[in-house]
């Protein structure tokens, strides 16, 4: 069975309070998404966090997509 990009993401209560992180780091998916949201390119993020690889950025985005695809948002009344 082929590995998915999300195999690079780890959730462990002992690491960063259980927040999803890139395996082998303390760099959270949320941090990566915030950087992307502010307009940083994947290359800029890798330059800023040398422990990351471009595949880690893709994995963070894929993980976030999986998480939000299962959410249902209710309209505010």
C-alpha positions in Angstrom: 0.0 0.0 0.0 1.4 3.4 -1.0 2.1 6.0 1.7 0.0 9.1 1.7 1.4 12.5 2.3 -0.2 12.5 5.8 2.1 9.7 7.0 4.6 12.6 7.6 2.2 14.0 10.3 2.2 12.8 13.9 -0.3 13.3 16.8 1.2 12.4 20.2 -0.1 13.8 23.5 3.5 14.0 24.7 4.5 16.3 21.8 3.2 19.9 21.7 0.2 18.9 23.7 -1.1 16.6 21.1 -1.2 19.1 18.3 -0.4 17.6 14.9 3.3 18.0 14.0 5.6 17.0 11.3 7.2 13.7 12.4 10.5 14.2 14.1 9.9 17.9 14.8 8.0 20.2 17.1 6.7 22.1 14.1 3.0 22.1 14.1 0.6 21.8 11.1 -1.0 25.0 12.4 2.2 26.9 12.2 2.8 25.8 8.6 -0.8 26.7 7.6 -0.4 30.1 9.2 2.8 30.7 7.3 1.0 29.7 4.0 -1.9 31.9 5.0 0.2 34.9 5.4 1.6 34.3 1.8 4.8 32.5 2.5 5.8 30.0 -0.2 6.7 26.5 0.7 10.3 27.3 -0.2 10.3 30.3 2.2 8.9 28.0 5.0 11.6 25.4 4.4 14.2 28.2 4.5 12.9 29.5 7.8 12.6 26.0 9.3 15.5 23.9 8.0 14.2 20.7 9.6 11.3 20.7 7.1 11.3 19.3 3.6 8.9 20.5 0.8 7.0 17.2 1.3 6.3 18.2 4.9 4.5 21.4 3.7 2.4 19.3 1.3 1.7 16.8 4.1 0.5 19.6 6.4 -1.9 20.9 3.7 -3.2 17.4 3.0 -3.7 16.7 6.7 -5.7 19.9 7.1 -7.8 19.1 4.1 -8.6 15.7 5.6 -9.6 17.2 8.9 -11.8 19.9 7.5 -13.5 17.6 5.0 -15.2 15.9 7.9 -16.5 19.1 9.5 -19.9 20.5 9.1 -20.3 24.2 9.7 -23.6 25.6 10.9 -24.7 29.0 9.8 -24.9 31.6 12.5 -28.5 32.8 13.2 
